Amino acid sequence: MEPSFCSLVFLLFLTDYCFSLCPHQDRHLYLKHWSNVHTWPHGKPKQHSPVVISSNVLLDEQPPDLHSINITSTGRLVWSPHANITLRTKFIYINGRLDMGSEECPFTGTAKIILTGRRGEFNFRDHMNMVIGDKVIVVAEGGTIEIHGQPKLPWTKLTKTVPVLSKKTGIIFDHIDSGNLENQKYENGIIAYILRIDSHNKVTVKEYGS
């Protein structure tokens, strides 16, 4: 009987360990559900309201558009893989922790974070009153963000030789040939173009900026 007892203890240990690999299943976190009204002392977050998370919370439903999310040093926001969630907020400030899956338990759901507002509309300041900027995800000193998605194939096998790209074989816009360099219509950094393509495949630049 003694070997059977040892095997049972070992099995229970393995089961508990496997659950701890997935943040949304980690029973040691005692996660409170975002969807539960009792998680929020002053009621569930409403549209455009600032949200402060100071405990371990499981994001298990679609929240309204928020002003901001502040995860304090005692807070942890764990994204549920069982809900298709698009989080819309002006900024996220992480003093605690934000989890989407883990290295051992990749996130299997659909998650989107959309930072809203107009650039220059406000300047977010941290706890030291330093201007961080706007439309940002800030991980403060001591904070942690963990995002682990499903592994994807990093390569593909071609079935034939790819010709040199040209405007006839795939290129629809070339910054070097656009005339912007000569007209000095560019800035240092990453340039994002919004292109308009008409029914005749003629490409015009709608707007651009860094």
Secondary structure, 3 states (H helix, E strand, C coil): CHHHHHHHHHHHHHHHHHHHHCHHHCHHHCCEECCCHHHCCCCCCCCCCEEEECCEEEECCCCCCCCEEEECCCCEEEECCCCCEEEEECEEEECCEEEECCCCCCECCCEEEEECCCCCCCCEECCCCCEEECCCEEECCCCEEEECECCCCCCCCCCCCCCCCCCCCCCCCCCCCCCCCCCCCCCCCCCEEEEEECCCCCEEEEEEEC
